[in-house]
C-alpha cells in the first residue's frame, strides 16, 4: 500500500495517512478491516517500488483538484491479472496489475482512478444503500465481491454473478463526468476516459474468447460498457479541452510498468496454452483441445465444449489413509461407491470414482505425490458421452515436473521495447512468448485499432518470459 501526499511519492509498508485522517470515520474503519479479505481474493499486494511510485504520482496529481481538498488516499496494487479498479469509503483505492497492463498512459490510469474516487466522493454507495445502516456499507460492498464463503456464494462467484458495486446507470455516468473533470483539472488528457472505455470494450471481446480470467473479478462486471457511454465521455472531454492539448505522460507510465508480471503469478502456477504447470508444487497437466484454463487463487478450472468442465486442486491427506478410503470420506456428493477403483497414473498411486447429482455426472480422480493428494474433478451433463474421454485425457497427462523443468519456468512480464526501422506488427508480436493469439493480444495491449501499425521510434508493450 502506498500513501499519497503531494510532493512525496515513496512506497511505504506503513500507510498511516488515511488511518490518521479517517481515524474517527466508522465507514473508513470498516473498509480498512476488509482490506485483508480483498488481498486474499485478488492474490495479495503486488510489490514493485518503481511501479508504486508511478501509480502514487498519478493519484497524488488527482488529489490536487479543489473538490478533493483535504482528502487522503491509500493506493494498493493488487497482484491479480484481472482488469479492475475500485474504491472503498475513507480513501482506500485498489488497482490490479491486470488493469495497469491494459492501460497505455498515465492519463488513462488517472481516468480510471478518478472515476472510482468519484463514486466515493458522490456518496453513490450510500445512495445505493438508503435502507441500510451506514456502518454496513463497506462490508456489504466487499461481501458482494468475494462472497460469504458458503457453497451458494462460491457458485455465484464462478458464474460471474457477483459485482463489486452495482451502481445505477445514472451513477456510472455521473462518476464518468466527475472523473473526467478531475482528470482534466489535474492536467491530464480528458479524452483518456473514452480511450480506456474503448480498450475495455476490446478487452471484453478478447476475453470472451480467451476466457483468461474470472470475469466476476473484472472491472466489466461492475462497469457496463456501451458505445453511448464512450460518446458521452468524448463529449465531456470536448467541453474541457481540445484534443491533443493536454498531458498523456505515456513514457513515465511505460517506464513504470516495464518488467511487471503479466498473467499468472509464480505462486499460482502458469497457464501456457492448454498446459497448467506449477513450479512450486512441481506438477503439470494438459486439458483437451477446445478447453480454456482459468487459474485462480483457490483452484484451477477449465471449461470446454458442451458444458464439460474440469477442476484441479490439492488436499492434505494422511499417508495412513488410502486413496480409496479418501474418496468415501464424505467430500464427494453423489458418489457411486461401486465405481471406486485404485490404479496408478504415470507411476503414482491414484484412485478413481464416478458420481452423479442434479443432472450432472462426475469423474473424480485423486493422485498422491509425496505428502500431497491432487484432485481432478471432471463434470459433464448427464446426457454427455464424453465424460470418460475428457477425464481420462486430463488425468493421463498429469505428471511431476523434474528440477530442470521447474527451474526453466519463469513468469511472463510486460517488456517495453522501441520499434525499430523494419519492424512490423507481425514481427513484434512474434517476439511475445507464453501467450496465444499474439497479434490480437499485441494490438489490444498497445491500443492499435484495425489497420493501425506501430511506427519506428514508438515504445510498445510485449509479453515475454525473457
C-alpha positions in Angstrom: 0.0 0.0 0.0 1.3 3.5 -0.9 0.2 6.7 0.9 0.0 9.6 -1.5 0.9 13.1 -0.4 1.7 15.9 -2.7 5.4 16.1 -3.4 6.3 12.7 -1.7 5.6 9.6 -3.7 7.6 6.9 -1.9 6.3 3.4 -1.3 5.7 2.5 2.3 4.8 -0.6 4.3 3.1 1.6 6.9 0.5 3.8 5.2 -0.6 6.0 8.1 -2.0 8.8 6.0 -5.5 7.5 5.6 -5.7 6.0 9.0 -4.8 9.3 10.7 -7.1 11.4 8.6 -10.1 9.0 9.0 -9.5 7.6 12.4 -13.0 8.6 13.6 -14.8 7.6 10.4 -16.8 4.4 11.0 -17.2 3.8 7.3 -13.4 4.1 6.7 -12.7 1.9 9.8 -14.8 -0.9 8.4 -13.4 -0.5 4.9 -9.9 -0.8 6.5 -11.0 -4.0 8.2 -12.0 -5.5 4.9 -8.5 -4.9 3.4 -7.2 -8.4 4.2 -10.1 -10.1 2.5 -9.6 -8.0 -0.6 -6.0 -9.0 -0.6 -6.9 -12.7 -0.3 -9.4 -12.5 -3.1 -7.0 -10.7 -5.5 -3.8 -12.6 -4.9 -2.3 -10.2 -2.3 -0.4 -7.0 -2.8 1.9 -6.6 -5.8 5.2 -5.0 -4.6 7.3 -3.0 -7.0 8.7 0.3 -5.8 9.1 1.7 -9.3 5.6 0.8 -10.2 4.2 2.0 -6.9 5.8 5.4 -7.3 4.3 5.9 -10.8 0.8 5.0 -9.6 1.1 7.1 -6.4 2.2 10.1 -8.5 -1.0 9.8 -10.6 -3.2 9.5 -7.5 -1.3 12.5 -5.9 -2.0 14.6 -9.0 -5.7 13.8 -8.8 -5.9 14.9 -5.2 -4.8 18.4 -6.2 -8.3 19.0 -7.6 -10.1 21.6 -5.5 -13.0 19.3 -4.7 -10.6 16.8 -3.2 -9.1 19.3 -0.8 -8.2 17.6 2.5 -8.8 14.1 1.1 -6.3 11.4 1.8 -6.0 8.2 -0.3 -4.1 5.0 0.0 -3.5 3.1 -3.2 -2.9 -0.7 -3.2 -1.7 -2.5 -6.4 -3.3 -5.9 -6.4 -1.4 -9.0 -7.6 -4.1 -10.1 -10.0 -4.3 -10.5 -13.8 -7.9 -9.4 -13.7 -8.6 -6.0 -15.0 -10.1 -4.0 -12.2 -10.0 -0.9 -10.1 -12.3 0.1 -7.2 -12.5 2.3 -4.1 -13.9 1.9 -0.6 -15.1 4.7 1.7 -12.4 6.5 3.5 -9.9 6.8 0.6 -9.0 3.2 0.0 -8.2 2.8 -3.7 -7.3 -0.5 -5.4 -6.0 -1.2 -8.9 -4.9 -4.6 -10.3 -1.7 -5.1 -12.3 -4.0 -6.6 -15.0 -5.5 -3.1 -15.5 -2.1 -1.5 -15.5 -1.1 -3.9 -18.3 -4.1 -2.8 -20.4 -3.7 1.0 -19.9 -1.3 2.8 -22.2 -0.5 6.1 -20.4 -0.8 7.9 -17.1 -3.9 9.8 -18.3 -5.8 6.6 -18.8 -4.8 5.4 -15.4 -5.9 8.7 -13.9 -9.2 8.5 -15.7 -10.0 5.1 -14.2 -8.9 6.1 -10.6 -10.7 9.4 -10.8 -13.9 7.5 -11.8 -13.6 5.4 -8.7 -12.8 8.3 -6.5 -16.0 10.0 -7.9 -18.2 7.1 -6.7 -16.9 7.7 -3.2 -17.0 11.5 -3.2 -20.5 11.5 -4.7 -21.7 9.1 -2.0 -23.1 6.7 -4.6 -22.6 3.7 -2.2 -24.7 5.5 0.5 -27.4 6.3 -2.0 -27.5 2.7 -3.2 -27.9 1.5 0.4 -30.5 4.0 1.5 -32.3 1.5 3.7 -29.0 0.2 5.2 -27.3 1.4 8.3 -24.2 3.5 7.2 -21.7 1.2 9.0 -22.8 -1.8 6.9 -21.8 -0.3 3.6 -18.2 -1.2 3.4 -18.8 -4.7 4.5 -21.7 -5.0 2.0 -19.5 -3.8 -0.9 -16.8 -6.3 -0.2 -19.1 -9.2 0.6 -20.6 -8.7 -2.9 -17.1 -9.1 -4.4 -15.9 -12.2 -2.6 -19.0 -14.0 -1.3 -19.5 -15.3 2.2 -17.5 -18.5 1.7 -20.5 -20.8 1.5 -21.2 -23.0 -1.5 -24.0 -20.8 -2.8 -21.8 -17.8 -2.8 -19.0 -19.6 -4.4 -21.2 -21.0 -7.1 -22.5 -17.4 -7.8 -18.9 -16.2 -8.0 -17.9 -18.8 -10.6 -20.9 -17.8 -12.7 -19.9 -14.2 -12.6 -23.0 -13.1 -10.7 -21.3 -11.1 -8.0 -20.4 -7.5 -8.6 -18.2 -5.1 -6.8 -20.6 -2.1 -6.9 -24.0 -2.3 -8.5 -24.2 1.3 -9.3 -27.1 2.6 -11.4 -26.5 3.8 -15.0 -27.0 7.4 -13.9 -24.4 7.0 -11.1 -21.9 5.5 -13.6 -22.4 8.4 -15.9 -22.1 10.9 -13.1 -18.9 9.2 -12.0 -17.7 9.5 -15.6 -18.5 13.2 -15.7 -16.8 13.9 -12.3 -13.8 11.7 -13.1 -13.2 13.4 -16.5 -13.4 16.8 -14.9 -10.9 15.7 -12.2 -8.6 14.2 -14.8 -8.6 17.4 -16.8 -8.1 19.7 -13.8 -5.1 17.5 -12.9 -3.6 18.4 -16.2 -4.2 15.0 -17.9 -5.8 14.4 -21.3 -9.5 14.4 -20.7 -10.1 12.1 -23.7 -8.3 9.3 -21.8 -11.5 8.1 -20.3 -13.1 7.5 -23.7 -9.9 5.7 -24.9 -9.8 3.4 -21.9 -13.5 2.6 -22.2 -12.8 1.6 -25.8 -9.9 -0.5 -24.6 -12.2 -2.2 -22.2 -14.6 -2.9 -24.9 -11.9 -4.6 -27.0 -10.7 -6.5 -23.9 -14.2 -7.8 -23.3 -14.3 -9.2 -26.8 -10.8 -10.8 -26.4 -11.7 -12.3 -23.0 -14.9 -13.8 -24.2 -12.9 -15.9 -26.5 -9.8 -16.5 -24.4 -11.5 -17.0 -21.0 -8.3 -15.9 -19.4 -9.6 -14.7 -16.1 -12.5 -14.9 -13.6 -15.0 -12.4 -15.2 -16.7 -11.7 -11.8 -13.5 -10.0 -10.6 -13.1 -7.7 -13.6 -13.9 -4.0 -14.0 -16.5 -5.0 -16.6 -18.5 -6.9 -14.0 -19.4 -3.6 -12.3 -18.9 -1.1 -15.0 -21.2 -1.9 -18.0 -19.8 -0.5 -21.3 -21.7 0.8 -24.3 -20.9 3.0 -27.3 -23.2 5.6 -25.9 -21.1 5.9 -22.8 -17.9 6.3 -24.8 -19.7 9.0 -26.9 -20.7 10.9 -23.7 -17.2 10.6 -22.3 -15.9 12.2 -25.5 -18.5 15.0 -25.3 -17.5 15.8 -21.7 -13.8 15.9 -22.7 -14.5 18.3 -25.6 -16.2 20.7 -23.2 -13.0 20.8 -21.2 -10.1 20.5 -23.7 -9.2 20.4 -27.3 -7.9 17.0 -28.4 -4.1 16.7 -28.2 -3.6 19.7 -25.9 -3.1 18.0 -22.5 -0.7 15.5 -21.0 -0.8 11.8 -21.6 2.5 11.1 -19.9 3.0 7.8 -21.8 6.7 7.5 -21.2 6.5 7.7 -17.4 3.7 5.2 -17.4 5.5 2.7 -19.7 8.7 3.0 -17.6 6.6 2.2 -14.5 5.1 -1.0 -15.9 8.2 -2.2 -17.7 9.1 -5.6 -16.1 5.7 -6.0 -14.3 4.4 -9.6 -14.1 1.7 -10.4 -16.7 -0.9 -13.0 -16.2 -0.5 -15.7 -13.5 1.8 -15.1 -10.6 4.5 -17.6 -9.8 2.8 -18.6 -6.5 -0.3 -19.8 -8.5 1.4 -21.6 -11.3 1.4 -20.9 -15.0 -1.1 -21.4 -17.9 0.7 -22.0 -21.2 -1.9 -22.7 -23.8 -3.6 -26.0 -22.8 -1.0 -26.8 -20.2 -1.0 -25.9 -16.5 2.4 -26.0 -14.8 3.1 -25.2 -11.2 6.9 -24.9 -10.4 6.2 -24.7 -6.7 4.2 -27.8 -6.4 6.1 -29.4 -9.2 3.1 -30.7 -11.1 1.6 -30.3 -14.6 -1.3 -31.4 -16.7 -2.9 -30.7 -20.0 -6.6 -30.1 -21.0 -8.1 -31.3 -24.3 -8.3 -29.2 -27.4 -11.0 -26.6 -27.1 -10.7 -26.2 -23.3 -9.7 -22.9 -21.8 -7.9 -22.8 -18.4 -8.7 -20.3 -15.7 -6.2 -20.2 -12.9 -7.4 -18.6 -9.6 -6.1 -18.5 -6.0 -8.3 -21.4 -4.9 -8.4 -23.8 -7.8 -7.6 -24.3 -11.5 -10.6 -24.7 -13.7 -11.0 -25.4 -17.4 -14.2 -25.1 -19.5 -14.7 -26.9 -22.8 -17.3 -27.7 -25.4 -20.8 -28.9 -24.4 -20.5 -27.5 -20.8 -17.8 -30.0 -19.8 -15.6 -28.6 -17.0 -12.5 -29.7 -15.1 -11.4 -28.6 -11.7 -7.9 -29.2 -10.2 -6.8 -28.6 -6.6 -4.9 -30.3 -3.8 -5.6 -31.6 -0.3 -3.5 -32.8 2.6 -4.4 -36.4 3.3 -2.6 -38.6 5.9 -0.4 -41.3 4.4 -2.2 -43.8 6.6 -5.4 -43.0 4.7 -5.7 -45.0 1.4 -6.9 -43.1 -1.6 -10.0 -45.3 -2.0 -10.9 -44.6 1.6 -10.3 -40.9 1.0 -12.9 -41.0 -1.8 -15.5 -42.3 0.6 -14.7 -39.8 3.4 -17.7 -37.6 2.6 -16.3 -34.8 0.4 -17.8 -36.2 -2.9 -21.6 -35.7 -3.3 -23.5 -38.5 -5.1 -20.5 -40.9 -5.0 -21.2 -44.2 -6.7 -19.3 -46.5 -4.4 -19.3 -49.4 -6.8 -17.2 -47.4 -9.3 -14.3 -46.8 -6.9 -11.0 -48.4 -8.1 -7.3 -48.0 -7.3 -4.8 -47.5 -10.1 -1.5 -45.9 -10.9 -1.1 -42.8 -13.1 2.3 -42.3 -14.6 3.8 -44.3 -11.8 1.9 -42.6 -8.9 -0.7 -44.1 -6.7 -4.2 -43.0 -7.7 -7.9 -43.8 -7.3 -10.9 -43.0 -9.4 -14.7 -43.0 -9.0 -17.9 -41.8 -10.6 -20.6 -39.6 -9.1 -23.9 -38.1 -10.2 -26.1 -35.2 -8.9 -28.7 -32.8 -10.2 -28.4 -33.7 -13.8 -24.6 -33.9 -13.9 -22.2 -36.8 -14.0 -18.7 -36.6 -12.5 -15.4 -38.3 -12.7 -13.3 -37.9 -9.5 -9.6 -38.8 -9.7 -7.1 -38.4 -6.9 -3.3 -38.8 -7.2 -0.8 -39.0 -4.4 2.7 -37.5 -4.7 4.8 -37.2 -1.6 2.6 -35.7 1.2 0.1 -34.2 -1.1 -3.0 -35.5 -2.8 -4.1 -33.8 -6.1 -7.7 -33.9 -7.1 -9.1 -33.8 -10.6 -12.9 -33.4 -10.9 -14.4 -33.6 -14.3 -18.1 -32.6 -14.7 -20.4 -33.2 -17.7 -24.2 -33.0 -18.3 -25.8 -36.3 -17.6 -26.6 -36.9 -21.3 -23.0 -36.3 -22.4 -21.0 -39.3 -23.7 -17.6 -37.5 -23.4 -17.0 -37.6 -19.6 -14.8 -40.6 -19.6 -12.7 -39.5 -22.6 -12.1 -36.0 -21.2 -11.4 -37.2 -17.7 -9.0 -39.8 -18.9 -7.2 -37.4 -21.1 -6.6 -34.9 -18.3 -5.6 -37.5 -15.6 -3.3 -39.4 -18.0 -1.5 -36.1 -18.7 -0.8 -35.5 -15.0 2.9 -35.6 -14.3 5.6 -34.4 -11.9 8.0 -31.8 -13.2 11.7 -32.6 -12.9 14.1 -30.0 -11.4 15.2 -28.7 -14.9 11.6 -28.1 -15.9 10.8 -26.3 -12.7 13.9 -24.1 -13.0 13.1 -23.2 -16.6 9.6 -21.9 -15.8 9.6 -18.1 -15.5 6.7 -15.7 -15.1 5.5 -13.7 -18.1 6.3 -10.0 -17.9 5.4 -6.8 -19.7 8.5 -5.6 -21.5 8.6 -2.2 -23.2 10.6 -2.1 -26.4 11.3 0.5 -29.0 10.0 -0.1 -32.6 13.0 -0.3 -35.0 13.0 0.5 -38.7 11.8 -2.6 -40.5 9.8 -3.9 -37.5 6.2 -4.9 -38.4 3.2 -5.7 -36.3 3.8 -9.3 -37.1 7.5 -9.3 -36.2 6.8 -7.5 -32.9 4.0 -9.9 -32.0 6.2 -12.8 -32.8 8.6 -11.7 -30.0 5.9 -12.5 -27.4 6.2 -15.8 -25.6 3.8 -17.9 -23.5 0.6 -16.4 -25.0 -1.8 -17.4 -27.7 -3.3 -15.2 -30.4 -0.2 -13.0 -30.4 -1.1 -10.4 -33.0 -4.5 -9.8 -31.5 -3.1 -9.5 -28.0 -0.3 -7.2 -29.2 -3.0 -4.9 -30.8 -5.0 -5.0 -27.6 -2.2 -4.2 -25.2 -1.0 -1.3 -27.4 -4.4 0.1 -28.3 -3.8 -0.5 -32.0 -7.1 -0.5 -33.9 -7.8 -2.3 -37.2 -5.3 -1.2 -39.8 -3.0 0.6 -37.3 0.6 -0.3 -37.3 3.5 0.7 -34.9 5.8 3.4 -36.1 9.6 3.4 -35.8 10.7 5.1 -32.6 7.5 4.3 -30.7 7.6 2.4 -27.5 5.3 -0.6 -27.3 4.5 -3.4 -24.9 5.2 -7.1 -25.5 4.7 -10.1 -23.2 7.6 -12.5 -22.7 9.3 -14.6 -20.1 12.7 -13.1 -21.0 
